[in-house]
Amino acid sequence: MTPATLGEKMLHYFKTAGCEGSEYKEDIPSFVRFAHTLGTTVGALRRFKEQNADFRAVWEECEEILCDRIIDGALHRRLDGSFAKFFLTARFGFAEKVEAEVEPFGVEILLKEPDL
């Protein structure tokens, strides 16, 4: 299979999985399930991604589609919002905007015994 054919097949899978009329019945696309339909592993696909810039671009697009599906599912309450946030943060580095680092407020207490 050529890199272009593999990329087209993977992009088609991620765009259509779970959609009405799709041959893929799972609601959320998965790199693992896609690899298994080809009779290979995700590790093999990742290695191929590192060697081929065109396939890497398709992989990144598929990651964006996956994130979009998870976000959409959480917003429409088809998926648990807390788990969606955890997964997106852990897997893709999504995080809440962090305010500029400010030195934390502190209190210093000094105890002194009276002079006699």
N, CA, C and O atoms as a MOPAC input file, in Angstrom:
PM7 MOZYME 1SCF
protein

 N      0.85600 1    -1.17500 1     0.00000 1
 C      0.00000 1     0.00000 1     0.00000 1
 C      0.90700 1     1.24300 1     0.00000 1
 O      1.85900 1     1.31700 1     0.77600 1
 N      0.61400 1     2.19300 1    -0.85000 1
 C      1.41600 1     3.41900 1    -0.92000 1
 C      1.06000 1     4.35400 1     0.23100 1
 O     -0.02000 1     4.23800 1     0.81000 1
 N      1.96500 1     5.28600 1     0.57000 1
 C      1.65400 1     6.24700 1     1.63500 1
 C      0.38800 1     7.05200 1     1.33600 1
 O     -0.39700 1     7.33000 1     2.24200 1
 N      0.18800 1     7.42700 1     0.07500 1
 C     -1.00200 1     8.20400 1    -0.29100 1
 C     -2.26800 1     7.38700 1    -0.09600 1
 O     -3.26000 1     7.89400 1     0.42700 1
 N     -2.24400 1     6.13000 1    -0.51200 1
 C     -3.41200 1     5.25600 1    -0.36000 1
 C     -3.71700 1     5.01500 1     1.11500 1
 O     -4.87300 1     5.06300 1     1.53600 1
 N     -2.67600 1     4.75700 1     1.88900 1
 C     -2.84700 1     4.53600 1     3.32400 1
 C     -3.42400 1     5.78500 1     3.98000 1
 O     -4.33600 1     5.69000 1     4.80100 1
 N     -2.89600 1     6.95800 1     3.62200 1
 C     -3.39500 1     8.21100 1     4.17100 1
 C     -4.85200 1     8.45500 1     3.82100 1
 O     -5.63800 1     8.86400 1     4.67500 1
 N     -5.21800 1     8.20500 1     2.56000 1
 C     -6.61500 1     8.38500 1     2.13100 1
 C     -7.54000 1     7.45200 1     2.90200 1
 O     -8.62200 1     7.85000 1     3.33400 1
 N     -7.10600 1     6.21500 1     3.06900 1
 C     -7.92000 1     5.22000 1     3.76600 1
 C     -8.11600 1     5.62100 1     5.24200 1
 O     -9.21600 1     5.51200 1     5.78500 1
 N     -7.03100 1     6.08500 1     5.87300 1
 C     -7.12700 1     6.46600 1     7.27700 1
 C     -7.98600 1     7.72100 1     7.44100 1
 O     -8.80600 1     7.78900 1     8.35700 1
 N     -7.81200 1     8.69400 1     6.58400 1
 C     -8.60800 1     9.91400 1     6.65900 1
 C    -10.09200 1     9.60200 1     6.43900 1
 O    -10.95100 1    10.15400 1     7.12600 1
 N    -10.38500 1     8.73100 1     5.49400 1
 C    -11.76900 1     8.31600 1     5.25500 1
 C    -12.35500 1     7.65800 1     6.50400 1
 O    -13.49000 1     7.94000 1     6.89000 1
 N    -11.57800 1     6.78600 1     7.12700 1
 C    -12.03200 1     6.11200 1     8.34700 1
 C    -12.35600 1     7.14400 1     9.43400 1
 O    -13.43400 1     7.09800 1    10.02700 1
 N    -11.42600 1     8.07600 1     9.70100 1
 C    -11.64300 1     9.04000 1    10.77100 1
 C    -12.78800 1     9.99900 1    10.47000 1
 O    -13.49600 1    10.42000 1    11.38500 1
 N    -12.97800 1    10.34700 1     9.20500 1
 C    -14.07400 1    11.25200 1     8.84300 1
 C    -15.44000 1    10.57900 1     8.93300 1
 O    -16.43200 1    11.23400 1     9.25200 1
 N    -15.50200 1     9.26800 1     8.65400 1
 C    -16.81100 1     8.62500 1     8.53300 1
 C    -17.19100 1     7.68300 1     9.66500 1
 O    -18.37000 1     7.36000 1     9.80200 1
 N    -16.25200 1     7.23100 1    10.47800 1
 C    -16.56900 1     6.27500 1    11.54300 1
 C    -17.68400 1     6.81600 1    12.42400 1
 O    -17.58900 1     7.92700 1    12.94600 1
 N    -18.73000 1     6.03500 1    12.58600 1
 C    -19.85300 1     6.41300 1    13.42700 1
 C    -20.88400 1     7.29300 1    12.74700 1
 O    -21.92200 1     7.58800 1    13.34000 1
 N    -20.62800 1     7.71900 1    11.52300 1
 C    -21.59000 1     8.55600 1    10.80300 1
 C    -22.63800 1     7.68000 1    10.11900 1
 O    -22.39600 1     6.50400 1     9.84500 1
 N    -23.77600 1     8.25400 1     9.85500 1
 C    -24.85600 1     7.52300 1     9.19200 1
 C    -24.37300 1     6.99000 1     7.83800 1
 O    -23.79100 1     7.72500 1     7.04000 1
 N    -24.62000 1     5.72400 1     7.60000 1
 C    -24.25500 1     5.09800 1     6.34100 1
 C    -22.80600 1     4.63700 1     6.25700 1
 O    -22.39300 1     4.10000 1     5.22900 1
 N    -22.02700 1     4.83600 1     7.31600 1
 C    -20.61900 1     4.43900 1     7.29900 1
 C    -20.48000 1     2.93300 1     7.46900 1
 O    -21.28900 1     2.29100 1     8.13900 1
 N    -19.44700 1     2.38800 1     6.85600 1
 C    -19.15400 1     0.96800 1     7.05300 1
 C    -18.49000 1     0.72900 1     8.40800 1
 O    -18.37500 1    -0.41400 1     8.85100 1
 N    -18.05200 1     1.81300 1     9.07100 1
 C    -17.42300 1     1.71100 1    10.38900 1
 C    -18.45600 1     2.06300 1    11.44800 1
 O    -18.97400 1     3.18000 1    11.46200 1
 N    -18.75400 1     1.14000 1    12.31500 1
 C    -19.87000 1     1.31200 1    13.25500 1
 C    -19.49200 1     1.97200 1    14.57600 1
 O    -20.37700 1     2.44800 1    15.28700 1
 N    -18.19500 1     2.01800 1    14.93300 1
 C    -17.83400 1     2.62000 1    16.21400 1
 C    -18.12700 1     4.12000 1    16.19000 1
 O    -17.96600 1     4.77600 1    15.16100 1
 N    -18.55800 1     4.65800 1    17.33700 1
 C    -18.92500 1     6.07300 1    17.42300 1
 C    -17.70500 1     6.98700 1    17.29800 1
 O    -17.75500 1     8.01500 1    16.62300 1
 N    -16.62800 1     6.60600 1    17.94800 1
 C    -15.41400 1     7.40900 1    17.97000 1
 C    -14.31700 1     6.64800 1    17.21700 1
 O    -14.05100 1     5.48800 1    17.53100 1
 N    -13.68200 1     7.28200 1    16.23400 1
 C    -12.60600 1     6.59400 1    15.52000 1
 C    -11.42100 1     6.32700 1    16.44100 1
 O    -11.22700 1     7.02200 1    17.43800 1
 N    -10.64500 1     5.32900 1    16.10000 1
 C     -9.52900 1     4.91000 1    16.94000 1
 C     -8.35900 1     4.48000 1    16.06100 1
 O     -8.53300 1     3.73900 1    15.09300 1
 N     -7.17300 1     4.95200 1    16.41000 1
 C     -5.98000 1     4.51700 1    15.68000 1
 C     -5.77600 1     3.01500 1    15.83400 1
 O     -5.33700 1     2.34800 1    14.89700 1
 N     -6.09100 1     2.48500 1    17.00300 1
 C     -5.94700 1     1.04500 1    17.25100 1
 C     -6.87600 1     0.25400 1    16.33400 1
 O     -6.44200 1    -0.68700 1    15.67000 1
 N     -8.14200 1     0.63100 1    16.29800 1
 C     -9.09900 1    -0.09900 1    15.45000 1
 C     -8.74500 1     0.02500 1    13.97300 1
 O     -8.87000 1    -0.93800 1    13.21700 1
 N     -8.29900 1     1.22100 1    13.56100 1
 C     -7.90600 1     1.38500 1    12.16200 1
 C     -6.73000 1     0.47200 1    11.82700 1
 O     -6.74000 1    -0.19800 1    10.79500 1
 N     -5.73100 1     0.44200 1    12.68200 1
 C     -4.57000 1    -0.42400 1    12.44400 1
 C     -5.00100 1    -1.87800 1    12.34900 1
 O     -4.51600 1    -2.61300 1    11.48800 1
 N     -5.89600 1    -2.29900 1    13.21400 1
 C     -6.34800 1    -3.69300 1    13.20800 1
 C     -7.12600 1    -4.03700 1    11.94400 1
 O     -7.07500 1    -5.17900 1    11.48600 1
 N     -7.84900 1    -3.06800 1    11.36900 1
 C     -8.55100 1    -3.35500 1    10.11300 1
 C     -7.56400 1    -3.62000 1     8.98300 1
 O     -7.89000 1    -4.29600 1     8.00700 1
 N     -6.35000 1    -3.08100 1     9.12400 1
 C     -5.30800 1    -3.30300 1     8.12000 1
 C     -4.45500 1    -4.52200 1     8.43800 1
 O     -3.62000 1    -4.93000 1     7.63100 1
 N     -4.66500 1    -5.10100 1     9.61200 1
 C     -3.85400 1    -6.24500 1    10.02300 1
 C     -2.47400 1    -5.83500 1    10.50500 1
 O     -1.51400 1    -6.59400 1    10.37200 1
 N     -2.37100 1    -4.62200 1    11.07100 1
 C     -1.08100 1    -4.14600 1    11.58000 1
 C     -1.27900 1    -3.56600 1    12.97600 1
 O     -2.33700 1    -3.73800 1    13.58100 1
 N     -0.27000 1    -2.88700 1    13.47600 1
 C     -0.33900 1    -2.31300 1    14.81800 1
 C     -0.20700 1    -0.79300 1    14.74900 1
 O      0.24400 1    -0.23900 1    13.74600 1
 N     -0.60800 1    -0.13600 1    15.83000 1
 C     -0.45200 1     1.31300 1    15.91400 1
 C      1.03400 1     1.66500 1    15.91400 1
 O      1.44000 1     2.67200 1    15.33400 1
 N      1.82800 1     0.84400 1    16.55700 1
 C      3.27300 1     1.08400 1    16.57700 1
 C      3.85800 1     1.12000 1    15.17400 1
 O      4.70000 1     1.96600 1    14.87200 1
 N      3.41600 1     0.20400 1    14.31200 1
 C      3.89500 1     0.18800 1    12.92700 1
 C      3.45300 1     1.45100 1    12.19300 1
 O      4.22200 1     2.02100 1    11.41800 1
 N      2.22100 1     1.88800 1    12.43300 1
 C      1.74200 1     3.12200 1    11.80800 1
 C      2.52500 1     4.32800 1    12.31600 1
 O      2.83600 1     5.23500 1    11.54400 1
 N      2.84400 1     4.34500 1    13.60900 1
 C      3.63000 1     5.45400 1    14.16000 1
 C      5.02700 1     5.49800 1    13.55100 1
 O      5.53200 1     6.57300 1    13.22800 1
 N      5.64500 1     4.34400 1    13.39500 1
 C      6.96800 1     4.29900 1    12.77300 1
 C      6.89600 1     4.81200 1    11.34000 1
 O      7.77700 1     5.54600 1    10.89200 1
 N      5.84500 1     4.42300 1    10.62200 1
 C      5.66800 1     4.87300 1     9.25100 1
 C      5.45900 1     6.38900 1     9.21100 1
 O      5.95400 1     7.07500 1     8.31800 1
 N      4.71800 1     6.89200 1    10.19600 1
 C      4.46200 1     8.33300 1    10.29900 1
 C      5.77100 1     9.10300 1    10.45700 1
 O      5.93000 1    10.17600 1     9.87500 1
 N      6.69900 1     8.57200 1    11.23100 1
 C      7.98200 1     9.23700 1    11.45500 1
 C      8.83000 1     9.27500 1    10.18500 1
 O      9.68500 1    10.14800 1    10.03300 1
 N      8.59800 1     8.34300 1     9.28500 1
 C      9.40200 1     8.25100 1     8.06600 1
 C      8.78100 1     8.98600 1     6.88300 1
 O      9.46900 1     9.23400 1     5.89400 1
 N      7.50400 1     9.33900 1     6.95700 1
 C      6.82000 1     9.89200 1     5.80100 1
 C      6.05700 1    11.16400 1     6.17600 1
 O      5.09100 1    11.11600 1     6.93800 1
 N      6.49800 1    12.29800 1     5.63400 1
 C      5.90300 1    13.59200 1     5.98200 1
 C      4.44200 1    13.69800 1     5.55200 1
 O      3.63400 1    14.28700 1     6.27100 1
 N      4.08900 1    13.14000 1     4.39700 1
 C      2.70000 1    13.21700 1     3.93300 1
 C      1.77500 1    12.42900 1     4.85200 1
 O      0.68500 1    12.88800 1     5.19400 1
 N      2.21900 1    11.24300 1     5.24700 1
 C      1.40400 1    10.43400 1     6.15600 1
 C      1.32600 1    11.09800 1     7.53100 1
 O      0.29800 1    11.02200 1     8.20400 1
 N      2.41000 1    11.74500 1     7.94400 1
 C      2.40800 1    12.45800 1     9.23000 1
 C      1.35100 1    13.56500 1     9.21700 1
 O      0.66300 1    13.77300 1    10.21600 1
 N      1.21900 1    14.27400 1     8.10000 1
 C      0.20900 1    15.33300 1     7.98500 1
 C     -1.20400 1    14.75100 1     8.09300 1
 O     -2.07600 1    15.34700 1     8.72600 1
 N     -1.42400 1    13.59200 1     7.47800 1
 C     -2.73000 1    12.92900 1     7.56800 1
 C     -2.98400 1    12.49100 1     9.00400 1
 O     -4.09000 1    12.66000 1     9.51700 1
 N     -1.96400 1    11.92800 1     9.65900 1
 C     -2.08500 1    11.49500 1    11.05400 1
 C     -2.50900 1    12.67100 1    11.93000 1
 O     -3.40300 1    12.53300 1    12.76500 1
 N     -1.86900 1    13.83000 1    11.74200 1
 C     -2.19800 1    15.00900 1    12.53800 1
 C     -3.63400 1    15.46700 1    12.28200 1
 O     -4.32800 1    15.88700 1    13.20800 1
 N     -4.07200 1    15.38700 1    11.03800 1
 C     -5.46500 1    15.72700 1    10.71400 1
 C     -6.42200 1    14.76200 1    11.41400 1
 O     -7.46400 1    15.17700 1    11.92200 1
 N     -6.07300 1    13.49200 1    11.43900 1
 C     -6.90400 1    12.48900 1    12.11700 1
 C     -6.96300 1    12.75800 1    13.62000 1
 O     -8.00800 1    12.57100 1    14.24400 1
 N     -5.84200 1    13.19700 1    14.20300 1
 C     -5.85000 1    13.56300 1    15.62600 1
 C     -6.81000 1    14.73200 1    15.86800 1
 O     -7.53400 1    14.75100 1    16.86400 1
 N     -6.81100 1    15.70400 1    14.95200 1
 C     -7.71900 1    16.84600 1    15.07900 1
 C     -9.17700 1    16.38800 1    14.97000 1
 O    -10.03800 1    16.86600 1    15.70900 1
 N     -9.44700 1    15.47500 1    14.06100 1
 C    -10.80600 1    14.93600 1    13.91200 1
 C    -11.21400 1    14.22200 1    15.19200 1
 O    -12.33600 1    14.39300 1    15.66800 1
 N    -10.30800 1    13.42000 1    15.75500 1
 C    -10.59000 1    12.69600 1    16.99300 1
 C    -10.88000 1    13.67900 1    18.12400 1
 O    -11.84700 1    13.49300 1    18.86300 1
 N    -10.06300 1    14.72100 1    18.27400 1
 C    -10.29900 1    15.72900 1    19.30800 1
 C    -11.65700 1    16.38900 1    19.11200 1
 O    -12.40400 1    16.58300 1    20.07100 1
 N    -11.97200 1    16.73200 1    17.86900 1
 C    -13.24500 1    17.37400 1    17.56900 1
 C    -14.42100 1    16.47300 1    17.93300 1
 O    -15.41800 1    16.94000 1    18.48300 1
 N    -14.30600 1    15.19100 1    17.62900 1
 C    -15.37800 1    14.24800 1    17.96700 1
 C    -15.56500 1    14.14200 1    19.47600 1
 O    -16.69400 1    14.08600 1    19.96400 1
 N    -14.45900 1    14.11600 1    20.21300 1
 C    -14.54200 1    14.00700 1    21.67100 1
 C    -15.15500 1    15.27600 1    22.25400 1
 O    -16.01700 1    15.20600 1    23.13000 1
 N    -14.71400 1    16.42900 1    21.77000 1
 C    -15.25400 1    17.70200 1    22.25600 1
 C    -16.74400 1    17.79200 1    21.94000 1
 O    -17.54300 1    18.16800 1    22.79800 1
 N    -17.11400 1    17.44800 1    20.71600 1
 C    -18.52100 1    17.48400 1    20.32100 1
 C    -19.35700 1    16.54000 1    21.18300 1
 O    -20.45500 1    16.89400 1    21.61300 1
 N    -18.84200 1    15.35300 1    21.43100 1
 C    -19.55200 1    14.38600 1    22.26900 1
 C    -19.74000 1    14.88900 1    23.68900 1
 O    -20.79400 1    14.68100 1    24.29100 1
 N    -18.72800 1    15.54800 1    24.22400 1
 C    -18.83100 1    16.08900 1    25.58300 1
 C    -19.81000 1    17.26200 1    25.62700 1
 O    -20.60500 1    17.37500 1    26.55900 1
 N    -19.75200 1    18.12200 1    24.63100 1
 C    -20.66000 1    19.27800 1    24.61100 1
 C    -22.12100 1    18.87900 1    24.46900 1
 O    -23.00500 1    19.54200 1    25.01100 1
 N    -22.37300 1    17.80600 1    23.74600 1
 C    -23.74900 1    17.33700 1    23.54900 1
 C    -24.12200 1    16.21900 1    24.51900 1
 O    -25.14800 1    15.55800 1    24.35900 1
 N    -23.27900 1    16.02100 1    25.52000 1
 C    -23.51900 1    15.07000 1    26.61300 1
 C    -23.66700 1    13.61700 1    26.16200 1
 O    -24.32600 1    12.81200 1    26.82100 1
 N    -23.04400 1    13.30000 1    25.03400 1
 C    -22.98600 1    11.89300 1    24.61900 1
 C    -21.78600 1    11.21700 1    25.26900 1
 O    -21.74800 1     9.99400 1    25.40900 1
 N    -20.80400 1    12.02700 1    25.66400 1
 C    -19.61200 1    11.54200 1    26.36100 1
 C    -19.49700 1    12.29700 1    27.68000 1
 O    -19.97000 1    13.42800 1    27.79800 1
 N    -18.87700 1    11.67900 1    28.65400 1
 C    -18.67200 1    12.31000 1    29.94900 1
 C    -17.66500 1    13.45800 1    29.80100 1
 O    -16.54000 1    13.25100 1    29.34600 1
 N    -18.07600 1    14.65100 1    30.18500 1
 C    -17.23700 1    15.83500 1    30.04100 1
 C    -15.94800 1    15.76500 1    30.83800 1
 O    -14.89800 1    16.20100 1    30.36500 1
 N    -16.02000 1    15.21400 1    32.05600 1
 C    -14.82300 1    15.12100 1    32.89100 1
 C    -13.79700 1    14.18800 1    32.26700 1
 O    -12.60200 1    14.48500 1    32.25000 1
 N    -14.27300 1    13.05400 1    31.75400 1
 C    -13.34600 1    12.12800 1    31.12500 1
 C    -12.78800 1    12.71800 1    29.83400 1
 O    -11.60600 1    12.54800 1    29.53600 1
 N    -13.62800 1    13.41000 1    29.06700 1
 C    -13.17100 1    14.03100 1    27.82600 1
 C    -12.05100 1    15.02600 1    28.12400 1
 O    -11.02900 1    15.03900 1    27.43700 1
 N    -12.24200 1    15.85200 1    29.13900 1
 C    -11.21700 1    16.82000 1    29.51500 1
 C     -9.93700 1    16.11000 1    29.94700 1
 O     -8.84300 1    16.49200 1    29.53300 1
 N    -10.07100 1    15.08700 1    30.77100 1
 C     -8.90500 1    14.32700 1    31.22700 1
 C     -8.15900 1    13.73200 1    30.03300 1
 O     -6.93800 1    13.84900 1    29.93600 1
 N     -8.89300 1    13.10100 1    29.13500 1
 C     -8.27500 1    12.43300 1    27.98900 1
 C     -7.57000 1    13.43000 1    27.08100 1
 O     -6.42500 1    13.20600 1    26.68700 1
 N     -8.24000 1    14.53000 1    26.74400 1
 C     -7.64600 1    15.52600 1    25.86200 1
 C     -6.40900 1    16.16300 1    26.48900 1
 O     -5.43000 1    16.44000 1    25.79700 1
 N     -6.45600 1    16.39400 1    27.79600 1
 C     -5.30600 1    16.96400 1    28.48300 1
 C     -4.14600 1    15.97100 1    28.50300 1
 O     -3.00600 1    16.33200 1    28.21200 1
 N     -4.44200 1    14.72600 1    28.84600 1
 C     -3.39000 1    13.71900 1    28.94900 1
 C     -2.79900 1    13.35500 1    27.59000 1
 O     -1.58300 1    13.21800 1    27.46300 1
 N     -3.62800 1    13.20300 1    26.59800 1
 C     -3.16900 1    12.71400 1    25.29700 1
 C     -2.64200 1    13.80500 1    24.38500 1
 O     -1.64700 1    13.61000 1    23.68700 1
 N     -3.30400 1    14.94800 1    24.38800 1
 C     -2.96700 1    15.97400 1    23.41200 1
 C     -2.43700 1    17.26300 1    24.04000 1
 O     -2.14300 1    18.22600 1    23.33200 1
 N     -2.31600 1    17.28000 1    25.36600 1
 C     -1.75300 1    18.44600 1    26.02600 1
 C     -2.69400 1    19.62800 1    26.17500 1
 O     -2.25500 1    20.73200 1    26.49500 1
 N     -3.99800 1    19.40900 1    25.94500 1
 C     -4.94400 1    20.49600 1    26.15100 1
 C     -4.94700 1    20.82400 1    27.64000 1
 O     -4.92900 1    19.92400 1    28.48000 1
 N     -4.96800 1    22.08600 1    27.95500 1
 C     -5.00600 1    22.48300 1    29.35900 1
 C     -5.68700 1    23.83800 1    29.46200 1
 O     -5.81700 1    24.57100 1    28.48200 1
 N     -6.11000 1    24.14300 1    30.65600 1
 C     -6.70600 1    25.44900 1    30.88200 1
 C     -5.62100 1    26.50200 1    30.78300 1
 O     -4.45300 1    26.24000 1    31.07100 1
 N     -6.02000 1    27.69800 1    30.37200 1
 C     -5.06900 1    28.79400 1    30.25000 1
 C     -4.51200 1    29.10700 1    31.63500 1
 O     -5.26000 1    29.29200 1    32.59500 1
 N     -3.20900 1    29.16200 1    31.71600 1
 C     -2.54700 1    29.42800 1    32.99000 1
 C     -2.20800 1    30.90500 1    33.04700 1
 O     -1.61500 1    31.45900 1    32.12100 1
 N     -2.58900 1    31.52900 1    34.13900 1
 C     -2.28100 1    32.94200 1    34.34500 1
 C     -0.77000 1    33.09400 1    34.49100 1
 O     -0.07100 1    32.14700 1    34.84800 1
 N     -0.28900 1    34.27000 1    34.21600 1
 C      1.14200 1    34.55200 1    34.38700 1
 C      1.52800 1    34.22500 1    35.82000 1
 O      0.77800 1    34.49100 1    36.75900 1
 N      2.69500 1    33.65100 1    35.96700 1
 C      3.13600 1    33.24900 1    37.30500 1
 C      3.28300 1    34.47900 1    38.19800 1
 O      4.01600 1    35.41700 1    37.88500 1
 N      2.58600 1    34.44500 1    39.28100 1
 C      2.64600 1    35.52200 1    40.25700 1
 C      3.18800 1    34.91600 1    41.53400 1
 O      2.83800 1    33.79900 1    41.91500 1
 N      4.05400 1    35.67800 1    42.18900 1
 C      4.58900 1    35.15900 1    43.43800 1
 C      3.44200 1    34.96400 1    44.41700 1
 O      2.66700 1    35.88700 1    44.66600 1
 N      3.33500 1    33.76500 1    44.96800 1
 C      2.21500 1    33.50300 1    45.87000 1
 C      2.28700 1    34.39300 1    47.11300 1
 O      3.36300 1    34.76600 1    47.58200 1
 N      1.11300 1    34.71200 1    47.61800 1
 C      1.00400 1    35.51600 1    48.83100 1
 C      1.53300 1    34.69400 1    49.99500 1
 O      1.21000 1    33.51400 1    50.13200 1
 N      2.33100 1    35.31500 1    50.81500 1
 C      2.88000 1    34.59200 1    51.95500 1
 C      2.82600 1    35.45000 1    53.20900 1
 O      2.77900 1    36.67700 1    53.13300 1
 N      2.83200 1    34.81300 1    54.32400 1
 C      2.83500 1    35.49100 1    55.61600 1
 C      3.99700 1    34.92400 1    56.41100 1
 O      4.17300 1    33.71000 1    56.51300 1
 N      4.76800 1    35.81500 1    56.96100 1
 C      5.88100 1    35.38700 1    57.79200 1
 C      5.54900 1    35.75800 1    59.23100 1
 O      5.18100 1    36.90000 1    59.50600 1
 N      5.67300 1    34.82400 1    60.13300 1
 C      5.37600 1    35.07800 1    61.54600 1
 C      6.67200 1    34.91000 1    62.33300 1
 O      7.35700 1    33.89400 1    62.21600 1
 N      6.99100 1    35.90600 1    63.12300 1
 C      8.19600 1    35.87900 1    63.92500 1
 C      7.78700 1    35.91100 1    65.38600 1
 O      7.13100 1    36.85500 1    65.82600 1
 N      8.15400 1    34.91900 1    66.12100 1
 C      7.83400 1    34.85800 1    67.55100 1
 C      9.06900 1    35.26500 1    68.33400 1
 O     10.16600 1    34.75900 1    68.09700 1
 N      8.87800 1    36.18300 1    69.26900 1
 C      9.97700 1    36.66100 1    70.07900 1
 C      9.56400 1    36.61100 1    71.55100 1
 O      8.46000 1    37.00000 1    71.92900 1
 N     10.46600 1    36.13200 1    72.33100 1
 C     10.18800 1    36.14500 1    73.76500 1
 C     10.52700 1    37.52800 1    74.31000 1
 O     11.48400 1    38.16300 1    73.86800 1
 N      9.74300 1    37.98000 1    75.26200 1
 C     10.02300 1    39.32200 1    75.80300 1
 C     11.35600 1    39.37100 1    76.56300 1
 O     11.75400 1    38.39700 1    77.20300 1
 N     12.03600 1    40.52300 1    76.48000 1
 C     13.28300 1    40.73200 1    77.24200 1
 C     12.94000 1    40.96000 1    78.70300 1
 O     12.05000 1    41.75300 1    79.01100 1
 N     13.62600 1    40.28400 1    79.60100 1
 C     13.38600 1    40.46900 1    81.03200 1
 C     14.48400 1    41.20800 1    81.70000 1
 O     14.42600 1    41.44100 1    82.90800 1

